[in-house]
Amino acid sequence: MRSFTTFDLQYAHRFLGFKGEAQYLHGHTGTLTIEVEDTINKGVNMVFPCNEIKKIAWNVLKNFDHALVLREDDPLLPAILKAYEEQGIKDGAPNNVMVGPKFETELAKAYPECRLVVTKETMTVEGMIKIVYDLLKDDLNIAKITFSSGDNAASQEYTVSGEKDRCPLCGILLDENGTCPKCGYKKH
């Protein structure tokens, strides 16, 4: 069975080298849906608490919300970083409260202090799905990701292997010691 949750993300990007309107810097509201598959946890009668899916995913996804997403070879990137430096906000500002953890993968690198994500490929809906899966595949049994932005939408299904060790009292993932970080349950 599956549990799923959705996220709305506000971001700006452009399609470098594209011969159409998307070559210009522009913004979107994107809707991301993550479906998690597992057995029904008998203790809480659910696959995975949706608020916990949201908490785990949002920790990383907040790097994309109200952020600029540019490809690493975009000539705008050095200009943006220079402008941020001149404004004194490249290394963060007191009102920047959407700071997620820095990450660097084969597909993308987050600069949370300046609300910037730099990607290897153009940030399409398909590209976003690949990035999100890569970032969350170890934390959630992701069965499907769907992302829509403007008139564009895509989805990808994944094969789920194995079950995640979850708390029988509240349903969330147990830590590496078999302890629930939320309620303190300890696996025997």
Steps between C-alpha positions, in 0.01 A plus 500: 500500500609863459491820699563825320536870556537809284712813511465836328832651398558854371816528294661681207704346220566510129581252225848593383529452123127440452343671199176617656351703784665285767844632404412809704527503877149434635322361804262215575288345767575131482309220669700197607334178615699225670343156540654268758433125490538247777295258705236641730665554838271299730569722800365816338300347209673704229784468255681813611368814671457762227618774734825306544541459122454875478749567782772276351453630146452867592834503680661469154227652279499834680825564313289524182220718639533870417834414342676555172589179316767535231706256299868500597609636160245783492680833442250664738641302793821705554303824458241390758769401749682831443178698553426304819853565625470873427168507687654318794257206476714231331583343836149545634284771647311517832163471324600187305303245700468234225847360557514127442807283534769540237517209261709402203413205279580395145193698389490817710662712768311719749624835625232557765659815639425678171184311392670345199507149355748424223416203279694289249202486264229751413238513776202344326219312678683179408825643638333594828367146540849356450651740753231440765525122468878514527476712817230295677535140380694393811250651744167398348369199305407718203264327257413800284581868461286740299594860429290757318605854423296727279371291210775242543472182702684171532506200727730210565429173676768313692539143619493489878719236658479413865320654789618786716522433873221713652373569848189297593376789716522797264604352163817699433844363413711358778854634522814289453472382864140380459363797697211722395617863497144620555361292787807318634382142421792252494496192282589183691 
